[in-house]
Every structure is written in structure tokens, then in C-alpha cells.
Amino acid sequence: MFNKGHNQCKKKSAGIYKTSIQIFVKAYIKQVQAEYEAKGSEYEVDDDALEYLTCQQYYYNNNMVSQ
């Protein structure tokens, strides 16, 4: 997240950063893809797997359930 010399190892943190799991995973995958591309390789992600990052609704015993 930081380049060398940006005090990332100091005991006093610069701040606390929060994000949703969906945003973190998508950003992480984008970063990994960029790193692979820079090396002349390819990193593929199953788009169906990314659908599990959001809640899904379904009926169970005639009740709507979010999971």
C-alpha cells in the first residue's frame, strides 16, 4: 500500500482505513492482475465466484432469506 520511506512501519499509525469486503476483494484482484500483466503474464478470475461477494436472496420454507 505504501512505497519505501512512507513510515508504514512506525508504531504510531497514520490512520484506520475501512472498506467493505466487496470493494477490498475487487481492488485486490485488480492489483494482482496489474502485477501479472507487468510481468507479461495473465491472472484470470472466475466471474461466477465474484457473485458470492454480494448477498443473495432466496426462498426457504416460504420465507425470504438473505445470505
CHARMM-style PDB file with segment names, atoms N, HN, CA, C and O in Angstrom:
ATOM      1  N   MET     1       0.819  -1.184   0.000  1.00  0.00      PROA
ATOM      2  CA  MET     1       0.000   0.000   0.000  1.00  0.00      PROA
ATOM      3  C   MET     1       0.867   1.253   0.000  1.00  0.00      PROA
ATOM      4  O   MET     1       0.467   2.279  -0.551  1.00  0.00      PROA
ATOM      5  N   PHE     2       2.045   1.186   0.608  1.00  0.00      PROA
ATOM      6  HN  PHE     2       2.370   0.353   1.055  1.00  0.00      PROA
ATOM      7  CA  PHE     2       2.933   2.334   0.663  1.00  0.00      PROA
ATOM      8  C   PHE     2       4.256   1.999  -0.003  1.00  0.00      PROA
ATOM      9  O   PHE     2       4.691   0.848   0.020  1.00  0.00      PROA
ATOM     10  N   ASN     3       4.894   2.993  -0.593  1.00  0.00      PROA
ATOM     11  HN  ASN     3       4.540   3.928  -0.612  1.00  0.00      PROA
ATOM     12  CA  ASN     3       6.236   2.824  -1.115  1.00  0.00      PROA
ATOM     13  C   ASN     3       7.237   2.936   0.021  1.00  0.00      PROA
ATOM     14  O   ASN     3       6.892   3.377   1.118  1.00  0.00      PROA
ATOM     15  N   LYS     4       8.458   2.544  -0.234  1.00  0.00      PROA
ATOM     16  HN  LYS     4       8.739   2.186  -1.125  1.00  0.00      PROA
ATOM     17  CA  LYS     4       9.520   2.614   0.764  1.00  0.00      PROA
ATOM     18  C   LYS     4       9.684   4.060   1.239  1.00  0.00      PROA
ATOM     19  O   LYS     4       9.666   4.992   0.435  1.00  0.00      PROA
ATOM     20  N   GLY     5       9.844   4.235   2.556  1.00  0.00      PROA
ATOM     21  HN  GLY     5       9.859   3.478   3.209  1.00  0.00      PROA
ATOM     22  CA  GLY     5      10.071   5.556   3.108  1.00  0.00      PROA
ATOM     23  C   GLY     5       8.819   6.311   3.502  1.00  0.00      PROA
ATOM     24  O   GLY     5       8.901   7.499   3.813  1.00  0.00      PROA
ATOM     25  N   HSD     6       7.682   5.677   3.500  1.00  0.00      PROA
ATOM     26  HN  HSD     6       7.616   4.712   3.248  1.00  0.00      PROA
ATOM     27  CA  HSD     6       6.439   6.358   3.874  1.00  0.00      PROA
ATOM     28  C   HSD     6       6.004   6.043   5.305  1.00  0.00      PROA
ATOM     29  O   HSD     6       4.826   6.166   5.642  1.00  0.00      PROA
ATOM     30  N   ASN     7       6.951   5.641   6.136  1.00  0.00      PROA
ATOM     31  HN  ASN     7       7.908   5.542   5.862  1.00  0.00      PROA
ATOM     32  CA  ASN     7       6.722   5.407   7.574  1.00  0.00      PROA
ATOM     33  C   ASN     7       5.642   4.376   7.861  1.00  0.00      PROA
ATOM     34  O   ASN     7       4.946   4.482   8.870  1.00  0.00      PROA
ATOM     35  N   GLN     8       5.487   3.377   6.991  1.00  0.00      PROA
ATOM     36  HN  GLN     8       6.053   3.291   6.171  1.00  0.00      PROA
ATOM     37  CA  GLN     8       4.455   2.375   7.202  1.00  0.00      PROA
ATOM     38  C   GLN     8       4.769   1.442   8.371  1.00  0.00      PROA
ATOM     39  O   GLN     8       3.894   0.711   8.836  1.00  0.00      PROA
ATOM     40  N   CYS     9       6.011   1.463   8.846  1.00  0.00      PROA
ATOM     41  HN  CYS     9       6.723   2.057   8.468  1.00  0.00      PROA
ATOM     42  CA  CYS     9       6.389   0.556   9.943  1.00  0.00      PROA
ATOM     43  C   CYS     9       6.462   1.262  11.287  1.00  0.00      PROA
ATOM     44  O   CYS     9       6.857   0.644  12.275  1.00  0.00      PROA
ATOM     45  N   LYS    10       6.099   2.520  11.354  1.00  0.00      PROA
ATOM     46  HN  LYS    10       5.779   3.022  10.551  1.00  0.00      PROA
ATOM     47  CA  LYS    10       6.113   3.234  12.627  1.00  0.00      PROA
ATOM     48  C   LYS    10       5.083   2.655  13.577  1.00  0.00      PROA
ATOM     49  O   LYS    10       4.074   2.091  13.153  1.00  0.00      PROA
ATOM     50  N   LYS    11       5.348   2.801  14.870  1.00  0.00      PROA
ATOM     51  HN  LYS    11       6.168   3.259  15.214  1.00  0.00      PROA
ATOM     52  CA  LYS    11       4.402   2.311  15.867  1.00  0.00      PROA
ATOM     53  C   LYS    11       3.105   3.115  15.853  1.00  0.00      PROA
ATOM     54  O   LYS    11       2.033   2.566  16.106  1.00  0.00      PROA
ATOM     55  N   LYS    12       3.196   4.400  15.562  1.00  0.00      PROA
ATOM     56  HN  LYS    12       4.068   4.846  15.357  1.00  0.00      PROA
ATOM     57  CA  LYS    12       2.005   5.236  15.507  1.00  0.00      PROA
ATOM     58  C   LYS    12       1.434   5.168  14.093  1.00  0.00      PROA
ATOM     59  O   LYS    12       2.095   5.563  13.132  1.00  0.00      PROA
ATOM     60  N   SER    13       0.224   4.675  13.972  1.00  0.00      PROA
ATOM     61  HN  SER    13      -0.312   4.355  14.752  1.00  0.00      PROA
ATOM     62  CA  SER    13      -0.376   4.539  12.638  1.00  0.00      PROA
ATOM     63  C   SER    13      -0.841   5.894  12.120  1.00  0.00      PROA
ATOM     64  O   SER    13      -1.150   6.802  12.891  1.00  0.00      PROA
ATOM     65  N   ALA    14      -0.882   6.007  10.813  1.00  0.00      PROA
ATOM     66  HN  ALA    14      -0.631   5.270  10.187  1.00  0.00      PROA
ATOM     67  CA  ALA    14      -1.335   7.245  10.178  1.00  0.00      PROA
ATOM     68  C   ALA    14      -2.846   7.354  10.197  1.00  0.00      PROA
ATOM     69  O   ALA    14      -3.389   8.453  10.071  1.00  0.00      PROA
ATOM     70  N   GLY    15      -3.531   6.240  10.350  1.00  0.00      PROA
ATOM     71  HN  GLY    15      -3.090   5.348  10.452  1.00  0.00      PROA
ATOM     72  CA  GLY    15      -4.984   6.259  10.370  1.00  0.00      PROA
ATOM     73  C   GLY    15      -5.541   4.865  10.247  1.00  0.00      PROA
ATOM     74  O   GLY    15      -4.792   3.906  10.062  1.00  0.00      PROA
ATOM     75  N   ILE    16      -6.821   4.747  10.346  1.00  0.00      PROA
ATOM     76  HN  ILE    16      -7.429   5.526  10.497  1.00  0.00      PROA
ATOM     77  CA  ILE    16      -7.516   3.474  10.208  1.00  0.00      PROA
ATOM     78  C   ILE    16      -8.372   3.556   8.951  1.00  0.00      PROA
ATOM     79  O   ILE    16      -9.143   4.498   8.766  1.00  0.00      PROA
ATOM     80  N   TYR    17      -8.224   2.568   8.107  1.00  0.00      PROA
ATOM     81  HN  TYR    17      -7.597   1.803   8.257  1.00  0.00      PROA
ATOM     82  CA  TYR    17      -8.948   2.552   6.852  1.00  0.00      PROA
ATOM     83  C   TYR    17      -9.928   1.392   6.847  1.00  0.00      PROA
ATOM     84  O   TYR    17      -9.558   0.265   7.179  1.00  0.00      PROA
ATOM     85  N   LYS    18     -11.158   1.652   6.477  1.00  0.00      PROA
ATOM     86  HN  LYS    18     -11.458   2.567   6.208  1.00  0.00      PROA
ATOM     87  CA  LYS    18     -12.186   0.615   6.428  1.00  0.00      PROA
ATOM     88  C   LYS    18     -12.835   0.615   5.061  1.00  0.00      PROA
ATOM     89  O   LYS    18     -12.991   1.659   4.427  1.00  0.00      PROA
ATOM     90  N   THR    19     -13.211  -0.576   4.618  1.00  0.00      PROA
ATOM     91  HN  THR    19     -13.084  -1.424   5.133  1.00  0.00      PROA
ATOM     92  CA  THR    19     -13.927  -0.718   3.367  1.00  0.00      PROA
ATOM     93  C   THR    19     -14.734  -2.007   3.440  1.00  0.00      PROA
ATOM     94  O   THR    19     -14.520  -2.832   4.329  1.00  0.00      PROA
ATOM     95  N   SER    20     -15.641  -2.173   2.525  1.00  0.00      PROA
ATOM     96  HN  SER    20     -15.814  -1.503   1.803  1.00  0.00      PROA
ATOM     97  CA  SER    20     -16.421  -3.410   2.503  1.00  0.00      PROA
ATOM     98  C   SER    20     -15.583  -4.533   1.900  1.00  0.00      PROA
ATOM     99  O   SER    20     -14.613  -4.283   1.185  1.00  0.00      PROA
ATOM    100  N   ILE    21     -15.961  -5.748   2.190  1.00  0.00      PROA
ATOM    101  HN  ILE    21     -16.749  -5.951   2.771  1.00  0.00      PROA
ATOM    102  CA  ILE    21     -15.265  -6.909   1.639  1.00  0.00      PROA
ATOM    103  C   ILE    21     -15.326  -6.887   0.113  1.00  0.00      PROA
ATOM    104  O   ILE    21     -14.340  -7.205  -0.553  1.00  0.00      PROA
ATOM    105  N   GLN    22     -16.474  -6.515  -0.441  1.00  0.00      PROA
ATOM    106  HN  GLN    22     -17.274  -6.257   0.100  1.00  0.00      PROA
ATOM    107  CA  GLN    22     -16.626  -6.484  -1.895  1.00  0.00      PROA
ATOM    108  C   GLN    22     -15.601  -5.553  -2.538  1.00  0.00      PROA
ATOM    109  O   GLN    22     -14.931  -5.933  -3.499  1.00  0.00      PROA
ATOM    110  N   ILE    23     -15.480  -4.350  -2.016  1.00  0.00      PROA
ATOM    111  HN  ILE    23     -16.024  -4.042  -1.236  1.00  0.00      PROA
ATOM    112  CA  ILE    23     -14.550  -3.374  -2.583  1.00  0.00      PROA
ATOM    113  C   ILE    23     -13.110  -3.843  -2.400  1.00  0.00      PROA
ATOM    114  O   ILE    23     -12.299  -3.719  -3.318  1.00  0.00      PROA
ATOM    115  N   PHE    24     -12.783  -4.384  -1.218  1.00  0.00      PROA
ATOM    116  HN  PHE    24     -13.442  -4.485  -0.472  1.00  0.00      PROA
ATOM    117  CA  PHE    24     -11.421  -4.852  -0.966  1.00  0.00      PROA
ATOM    118  C   PHE    24     -11.023  -5.969  -1.926  1.00  0.00      PROA
ATOM    119  O   PHE    24      -9.953  -5.916  -2.533  1.00  0.00      PROA
ATOM    120  N   VAL    25     -11.878  -6.974  -2.064  1.00  0.00      PROA
ATOM    121  HN  VAL    25     -12.748  -7.017  -1.572  1.00  0.00      PROA
ATOM    122  CA  VAL    25     -11.549  -8.115  -2.913  1.00  0.00      PROA
ATOM    123  C   VAL    25     -11.419  -7.684  -4.375  1.00  0.00      PROA
ATOM    124  O   VAL    25     -10.492  -8.111  -5.064  1.00  0.00      PROA
ATOM    125  N   LYS    26     -12.325  -6.855  -4.844  1.00  0.00      PROA
ATOM    126  HN  LYS    26     -13.077  -6.509  -4.285  1.00  0.00      PROA
ATOM    127  CA  LYS    26     -12.244  -6.393  -6.229  1.00  0.00      PROA
ATOM    128  C   LYS    26     -10.975  -5.573  -6.465  1.00  0.00      PROA
ATOM    129  O   LYS    26     -10.331  -5.720  -7.504  1.00  0.00      PROA
ATOM    130  N   ALA    27     -10.608  -4.711  -5.511  1.00  0.00      PROA
ATOM    131  HN  ALA    27     -11.131  -4.591  -4.667  1.00  0.00      PROA
ATOM    132  CA  ALA    27      -9.381  -3.914  -5.643  1.00  0.00      PROA
ATOM    133  C   ALA    27      -8.149  -4.815  -5.590  1.00  0.00      PROA
ATOM    134  O   ALA    27      -7.193  -4.609  -6.338  1.00  0.00      PROA
ATOM    135  N   TYR    28      -8.174  -5.815  -4.705  1.00  0.00      PROA
ATOM    136  HN  TYR    28      -8.951  -5.982  -4.098  1.00  0.00      PROA
ATOM    137  CA  TYR    28      -7.048  -6.748  -4.595  1.00  0.00      PROA
ATOM    138  C   TYR    28      -6.860  -7.521  -5.903  1.00  0.00      PROA
ATOM    139  O   TYR    28      -5.736  -7.671  -6.381  1.00  0.00      PROA
ATOM    140  N   ILE    29      -7.942  -8.001  -6.469  1.00  0.00      PROA
ATOM    141  HN  ILE    29      -8.855  -7.879  -6.081  1.00  0.00      PROA
ATOM    142  CA  ILE    29      -7.868  -8.742  -7.733  1.00  0.00      PROA
ATOM    143  C   ILE    29      -7.337  -7.841  -8.845  1.00  0.00      PROA
ATOM    144  O   ILE    29      -6.521  -8.271  -9.661  1.00  0.00      PROA
ATOM    145  N   LYS    30      -7.799  -6.592  -8.876  1.00  0.00      PROA
ATOM    146  HN  LYS    30      -8.461  -6.243  -8.213  1.00  0.00      PROA
ATOM    147  CA  LYS    30      -7.329  -5.652  -9.893  1.00  0.00      PROA
ATOM    148  C   LYS    30      -5.825  -5.416  -9.757  1.00  0.00      PROA
ATOM    149  O   LYS    30      -5.111  -5.332 -10.756  1.00  0.00      PROA
ATOM    150  N   GLN    31      -5.346  -5.309  -8.505  1.00  0.00      PROA
ATOM    151  HN  GLN    31      -5.926  -5.377  -7.693  1.00  0.00      PROA
ATOM    152  CA  GLN    31      -3.916  -5.111  -8.264  1.00  0.00      PROA
ATOM    153  C   GLN    31      -3.110  -6.332  -8.705  1.00  0.00      PROA
ATOM    154  O   GLN    31      -2.067  -6.188  -9.343  1.00  0.00      PROA
ATOM    155  N   VAL    32      -3.585  -7.525  -8.371  1.00  0.00      PROA
ATOM    156  HN  VAL    32      -4.432  -7.642  -7.853  1.00  0.00      PROA
ATOM    157  CA  VAL    32      -2.886  -8.755  -8.770  1.00  0.00      PROA
ATOM    158  C   VAL    32      -2.854  -8.874 -10.292  1.00  0.00      PROA
ATOM    159  O   VAL    32      -1.835  -9.261 -10.864  1.00  0.00      PROA
ATOM    160  N   GLN    33      -3.959  -8.546 -10.945  1.00  0.00      PROA
ATOM    161  HN  GLN    33      -4.787  -8.232 -10.480  1.00  0.00      PROA
ATOM    162  CA  GLN    33      -3.992  -8.589 -12.408  1.00  0.00      PROA
ATOM    163  C   GLN    33      -2.973  -7.621 -13.003  1.00  0.00      PROA
ATOM    164  O   GLN    33      -2.311  -7.956 -13.985  1.00  0.00      PROA
ATOM    165  N   ALA    34      -2.837  -6.432 -12.428  1.00  0.00      PROA
ATOM    166  HN  ALA    34      -3.375  -6.159 -11.630  1.00  0.00      PROA
ATOM    167  CA  ALA    34      -1.867  -5.448 -12.916  1.00  0.00      PROA
ATOM    168  C   ALA    34      -0.440  -5.953 -12.726  1.00  0.00      PROA
ATOM    169  O   ALA    34       0.409  -5.754 -13.595  1.00  0.00      PROA
ATOM    170  N   GLU    35      -0.173  -6.606 -11.591  1.00  0.00      PROA
ATOM    171  HN  GLU    35      -0.863  -6.767 -10.885  1.00  0.00      PROA
ATOM    172  CA  GLU    35       1.162  -7.148 -11.333  1.00  0.00      PROA
ATOM    173  C   GLU    35       1.498  -8.260 -12.324  1.00  0.00      PROA
ATOM    174  O   GLU    35       2.613  -8.311 -12.844  1.00  0.00      PROA
ATOM    175  N   TYR    36       0.546  -9.145 -12.587  1.00  0.00      PROA
ATOM    176  HN  TYR    36      -0.359  -9.104 -12.164  1.00  0.00      PROA
ATOM    177  CA  TYR    36       0.769 -10.225 -13.550  1.00  0.00      PROA
ATOM    178  C   TYR    36       0.988  -9.660 -14.949  1.00  0.00      PROA
ATOM    179  O   TYR    36       1.846 -10.133 -15.694  1.00  0.00      PROA
ATOM    180  N   GLU    37       0.200  -8.639 -15.298  1.00  0.00      PROA
ATOM    181  HN  GLU    37      -0.498  -8.255 -14.693  1.00  0.00      PROA
ATOM    182  CA  GLU    37       0.323  -8.026 -16.617  1.00  0.00      PROA
ATOM    183  C   GLU    37       1.698  -7.378 -16.788  1.00  0.00      PROA
ATOM    184  O   GLU    37       2.289  -7.445 -17.866  1.00  0.00      PROA
ATOM    185  N   ALA    38       2.208  -6.748 -15.720  1.00  0.00      PROA
ATOM    186  HN  ALA    38       1.728  -6.693 -14.844  1.00  0.00      PROA
ATOM    187  CA  ALA    38       3.529  -6.116 -15.765  1.00  0.00      PROA
ATOM    188  C   ALA    38       4.630  -7.157 -15.986  1.00  0.00      PROA
ATOM    189  O   ALA    38       5.675  -6.845 -16.556  1.00  0.00      PROA
ATOM    190  N   LYS    39       4.395  -8.394 -15.537  1.00  0.00      PROA
ATOM    191  HN  LYS    39       3.546  -8.648 -15.074  1.00  0.00      PROA
ATOM    192  CA  LYS    39       5.361  -9.480 -15.718  1.00  0.00      PROA
ATOM    193  C   LYS    39       5.160 -10.207 -17.043  1.00  0.00      PROA
ATOM    194  O   LYS    39       5.898 -11.138 -17.362  1.00  0.00      PROA
ATOM    195  N   GLY    40       4.152  -9.777 -17.820  1.00  0.00      PROA
ATOM    196  HN  GLY    40       3.552  -9.020 -17.560  1.00  0.00      PROA
ATOM    197  CA  GLY    40       3.879 -10.405 -19.102  1.00  0.00      PROA
ATOM    198  C   GLY    40       3.059 -11.669 -18.992  1.00  0.00      PROA
ATOM    199  O   GLY    40       3.076 -12.514 -19.887  1.00  0.00      PROA
ATOM    200  N   SER    41       2.346 -11.796 -17.897  1.00  0.00      PROA
ATOM    201  HN  SER    41       2.332 -11.110 -17.169  1.00  0.00      PROA
ATOM    202  CA  SER    41       1.515 -12.979 -17.666  1.00  0.00      PROA
ATOM    203  C   SER    41       0.054 -12.549 -17.543  1.00  0.00      PROA
ATOM    204  O   SER    41      -0.282 -11.379 -17.723  1.00  0.00      PROA
ATOM    205  N   GLU    42      -0.797 -13.509 -17.236  1.00  0.00      PROA
ATOM    206  HN  GLU    42      -0.524 -14.460 -17.090  1.00  0.00      PROA
ATOM    207  CA  GLU    42      -2.222 -13.215 -17.116  1.00  0.00      PROA
ATOM    208  C   GLU    42      -2.779 -13.859 -15.860  1.00  0.00      PROA
ATOM    209  O   GLU    42      -2.406 -14.980 -15.516  1.00  0.00      PROA
ATOM    210  N   TYR    43      -3.666 -13.159 -15.177  1.00  0.00      PROA
ATOM    211  HN  TYR    43      -3.970 -12.248 -15.457  1.00  0.00      PROA
ATOM    212  CA  TYR    43      -4.320 -13.665 -13.965  1.00  0.00      PROA
ATOM    213  C   TYR    43      -5.817 -13.632 -14.224  1.00  0.00      PROA
ATOM    214  O   TYR    43      -6.397 -12.563 -14.415  1.00  0.00      PROA
ATOM    215  N   GLU    44      -6.435 -14.795 -14.229  1.00  0.00      PROA
ATOM    216  HN  GLU    44      -5.964 -15.663 -14.073  1.00  0.00      PROA
ATOM    217  CA  GLU    44      -7.863 -14.875 -14.525  1.00  0.00      PROA
ATOM    218  C   GLU    44      -8.658 -15.155 -13.258  1.00  0.00      PROA
ATOM    219  O   GLU    44      -8.218 -15.890 -12.373  1.00  0.00      PROA
ATOM    220  N   VAL    45      -9.833 -14.553 -13.196  1.00  0.00      PROA
ATOM    221  HN  VAL    45     -10.190 -13.956 -13.914  1.00  0.00      PROA
ATOM    222  CA  VAL    45     -10.735 -14.731 -12.067  1.00  0.00      PROA
ATOM    223  C   VAL    45     -12.062 -15.237 -12.599  1.00  0.00      PROA
ATOM    224  O   VAL    45     -12.567 -14.749 -13.610  1.00  0.00      PROA
ATOM    225  N   ASP    46     -12.614 -16.210 -11.916  1.00  0.00      PROA
ATOM    226  HN  ASP    46     -12.203 -16.606 -11.095  1.00  0.00      PROA
ATOM    227  CA  ASP    46     -13.925 -16.747 -12.287  1.00  0.00      PROA
ATOM    228  C   ASP    46     -14.987 -15.718 -11.883  1.00  0.00      PROA
ATOM    229  O   ASP    46     -15.206 -15.476 -10.696  1.00  0.00      PROA
ATOM    230  N   ASP    47     -15.639 -15.121 -12.875  1.00  0.00      PROA
ATOM    231  HN  ASP    47     -15.461 -15.317 -13.839  1.00  0.00      PROA
ATOM    232  CA  ASP    47     -16.654 -14.101 -12.595  1.00  0.00      PROA
ATOM    233  C   ASP    47     -17.795 -14.639 -11.751  1.00  0.00      PROA
ATOM    234  O   ASP    47     -18.392 -13.892 -10.975  1.00  0.00      PROA
ATOM    235  N   ASP    48     -18.113 -15.926 -11.887  1.00  0.00      PROA
ATOM    236  HN  ASP    48     -17.628 -16.533 -12.517  1.00  0.00      PROA
ATOM    237  CA  ASP    48     -19.172 -16.516 -11.064  1.00  0.00      PROA
ATOM    238  C   ASP    48     -18.795 -16.483  -9.587  1.00  0.00      PROA
ATOM    239  O   ASP    48     -19.665 -16.316  -8.731  1.00  0.00      PROA
ATOM    240  N   ALA    49     -17.529 -16.636  -9.283  1.00  0.00      PROA
ATOM    241  HN  ALA    49     -16.822 -16.771  -9.978  1.00  0.00      PROA
ATOM    242  CA  ALA    49     -17.084 -16.618  -7.887  1.00  0.00      PROA
ATOM    243  C   ALA    49     -17.270 -15.226  -7.281  1.00  0.00      PROA
ATOM    244  O   ALA    49     -17.552 -15.103  -6.089  1.00  0.00      PROA
ATOM    245  N   LEU    50     -17.116 -14.183  -8.090  1.00  0.00      PROA
ATOM    246  HN  LEU    50     -16.888 -14.283  -9.059  1.00  0.00      PROA
ATOM    247  CA  LEU    50     -17.276 -12.824  -7.575  1.00  0.00      PROA
ATOM    248  C   LEU    50     -18.717 -12.518  -7.184  1.00  0.00      PROA
ATOM    249  O   LEU    50     -18.964 -11.602  -6.399  1.00  0.00      PROA
ATOM    250  N   GLU    51     -19.659 -13.269  -7.719  1.00  0.00      PROA
ATOM    251  HN  GLU    51     -19.459 -14.013  -8.356  1.00  0.00      PROA
ATOM    252  CA  GLU    51     -21.062 -13.058  -7.349  1.00  0.00      PROA
ATOM    253  C   GLU    51     -21.327 -13.392  -5.883  1.00  0.00      PROA
ATOM    254  O   GLU    51     -22.308 -12.922  -5.308  1.00  0.00      PROA
ATOM    255  N   TYR    52     -20.456 -14.202  -5.275  1.00  0.00      PROA
ATOM    256  HN  TYR    52     -19.659 -14.584  -5.742  1.00  0.00      PROA
ATOM    257  CA  TYR    52     -20.623 -14.559  -3.871  1.00  0.00      PROA
ATOM    258  C   TYR    52     -20.238 -13.415  -2.936  1.00  0.00      PROA
ATOM    259  O   TYR    52     -20.425 -13.524  -1.724  1.00  0.00      PROA
ATOM    260  N   LEU    53     -19.706 -12.323  -3.476  1.00  0.00      PROA
ATOM    261  HN  LEU    53     -19.554 -12.234  -4.460  1.00  0.00      PROA
ATOM    262  CA  LEU    53     -19.339 -11.178  -2.655  1.00  0.00      PROA
ATOM    263  C   LEU    53     -20.541 -10.344  -2.244  1.00  0.00      PROA
ATOM    264  O   LEU    53     -20.436  -9.504  -1.349  1.00  0.00      PROA
ATOM    265  N   THR    54     -21.663 -10.561  -2.874  1.00  0.00      PROA
ATOM    266  HN  THR    54     -21.749 -11.243  -3.601  1.00  0.00      PROA
ATOM    267  CA  THR    54     -22.872  -9.825  -2.528  1.00  0.00      PROA
ATOM    268  C   THR    54     -23.905 -10.792  -1.956  1.00  0.00      PROA
ATOM    269  O   THR    54     -23.900 -11.985  -2.260  1.00  0.00      PROA
ATOM    270  N   CYS    55     -24.765 -10.266  -1.144  1.00  0.00      PROA
ATOM    271  HN  CYS    55     -24.770  -9.297  -0.897  1.00  0.00      PROA
ATOM    272  CA  CYS    55     -25.813 -11.090  -0.543  1.00  0.00      PROA
ATOM    273  C   CYS    55     -26.772 -11.584  -1.621  1.00  0.00      PROA
ATOM    274  O   CYS    55     -27.078 -10.874  -2.579  1.00  0.00      PROA
ATOM    275  N   GLN    56     -27.220 -12.773  -1.446  1.00  0.00      PROA
ATOM    276  HN  GLN    56     -26.971 -13.349  -0.668  1.00  0.00      PROA
ATOM    277  CA  GLN    56     -28.196 -13.367  -2.353  1.00  0.00      PROA
ATOM    278  C   GLN    56     -29.476 -13.625  -1.566  1.00  0.00      PROA
ATOM    279  O   GLN    56     -29.424 -14.029  -0.404  1.00  0.00      PROA
ATOM    280  N   GLN    57     -30.606 -13.395  -2.188  1.00  0.00      PROA
ATOM    281  HN  GLN    57     -30.648 -13.067  -3.132  1.00  0.00      PROA
ATOM    282  CA  GLN    57     -31.884 -13.678  -1.545  1.00  0.00      PROA
ATOM    283  C   GLN    57     -32.498 -14.913  -2.191  1.00  0.00      PROA
ATOM    284  O   GLN    57     -32.395 -15.127  -3.399  1.00  0.00      PROA
ATOM    285  N   TYR    58     -33.137 -15.717  -1.351  1.00  0.00      PROA
ATOM    286  HN  TYR    58     -33.220 -15.544  -0.369  1.00  0.00      PROA
ATOM    287  CA  TYR    58     -33.821 -16.903  -1.850  1.00  0.00      PROA
ATOM    288  C   TYR    58     -34.939 -17.264  -0.879  1.00  0.00      PROA
ATOM    289  O   TYR    58     -34.984 -16.785   0.255  1.00  0.00      PROA
ATOM    290  N   TYR    59     -35.819 -18.103  -1.346  1.00  0.00      PROA
ATOM    291  HN  TYR    59     -35.782 -18.492  -2.267  1.00  0.00      PROA
ATOM    292  CA  TYR    59     -36.924 -18.563  -0.504  1.00  0.00      PROA
ATOM    293  C   TYR    59     -36.576 -19.893   0.139  1.00  0.00      PROA
ATOM    294  O   TYR    59     -36.090 -20.808  -0.526  1.00  0.00      PROA
ATOM    295  N   TYR    60     -36.828 -19.995   1.445  1.00  0.00      PROA
ATOM    296  HN  TYR    60     -37.223 -19.252   1.985  1.00  0.00      PROA
ATOM    297  CA  TYR    60     -36.636 -21.245   2.192  1.00  0.00      PROA
ATOM    298  C   TYR    60     -37.836 -21.399   3.107  1.00  0.00      PROA
ATOM    299  O   TYR    60     -38.083 -20.548   3.961  1.00  0.00      PROA
ATOM    300  N   ASN    61     -38.570 -22.463   2.936  1.00  0.00      PROA
ATOM    301  HN  ASN    61     -38.369 -23.154   2.242  1.00  0.00      PROA
ATOM    302  CA  ASN    61     -39.813 -22.698   3.701  1.00  0.00      PROA
ATOM    303  C   ASN    61     -40.767 -21.518   3.600  1.00  0.00      PROA
ATOM    304  O   ASN    61     -41.338 -21.077   4.597  1.00  0.00      PROA
ATOM    305  N   ASN    62     -40.932 -21.015   2.384  1.00  0.00      PROA
ATOM    306  HN  ASN    62     -40.468 -21.374   1.574  1.00  0.00      PROA
ATOM    307  CA  ASN    62     -41.811 -19.891   2.095  1.00  0.00      PROA
ATOM    308  C   ASN    62     -41.422 -18.588   2.791  1.00  0.00      PROA
ATOM    309  O   ASN    62     -42.259 -17.699   2.943  1.00  0.00      PROA
ATOM    310  N   ASN    63     -40.179 -18.466   3.209  1.00  0.00      PROA
ATOM    311  HN  ASN    63     -39.498 -19.188   3.086  1.00  0.00      PROA
ATOM    312  CA  ASN    63     -39.661 -17.243   3.816  1.00  0.00      PROA
ATOM    313  C   ASN    63     -38.485 -16.725   2.985  1.00  0.00      PROA
ATOM    314  O   ASN    63     -37.650 -17.503   2.523  1.00  0.00      PROA
ATOM    315  N   MET    64     -38.431 -15.413   2.803  1.00  0.00      PROA
ATOM    316  HN  MET    64     -39.109 -14.781   3.178  1.00  0.00      PROA
ATOM    317  CA  MET    64     -37.316 -14.805   2.084  1.00  0.00      PROA
ATOM    318  C   MET    64     -36.112 -14.753   3.012  1.00  0.00      PROA
ATOM    319  O   MET    64     -36.207 -14.263   4.138  1.00  0.00      PROA
ATOM    320  N   VAL    65     -34.986 -15.258   2.539  1.00  0.00      PROA
ATOM    321  HN  VAL    65     -34.909 -15.657   1.625  1.00  0.00      PROA
ATOM    322  CA  VAL    65     -33.762 -15.309   3.332  1.00  0.00      PROA
ATOM    323  C   VAL    65     -32.671 -14.603   2.553  1.00  0.00      PROA
ATOM    324  O   VAL    65     -32.527 -14.815   1.349  1.00  0.00      PROA
ATOM    325  N   SER    66     -31.891 -13.755   3.239  1.00  0.00      PROA
ATOM    326  HN  SER    66     -32.008 -13.583   4.217  1.00  0.00      PROA
ATOM    327  CA  SER    66     -30.726 -13.106   2.612  1.00  0.00      PROA
ATOM    328  C   SER    66     -29.478 -13.769   3.159  1.00  0.00      PROA
ATOM    329  O   SER    66     -29.322 -13.964   4.365  1.00  0.00      PROA
ATOM    330  N   GLN    67     -28.606 -14.106   2.243  1.00  0.00      PROA
ATOM    331  HN  GLN    67     -28.733 -13.948   1.264  1.00  0.00      PROA
ATOM    332  CA  GLN    67     -27.374 -14.759   2.671  1.00  0.00      PROA
ATOM    333  C   GLN    67     -26.227 -14.190   1.911  1.00  0.00      PROA
ATOM    334  OT1 GLN    67     -25.085 -14.601   2.117  1.00  0.00      PROA
TER     335      GLN     67
END
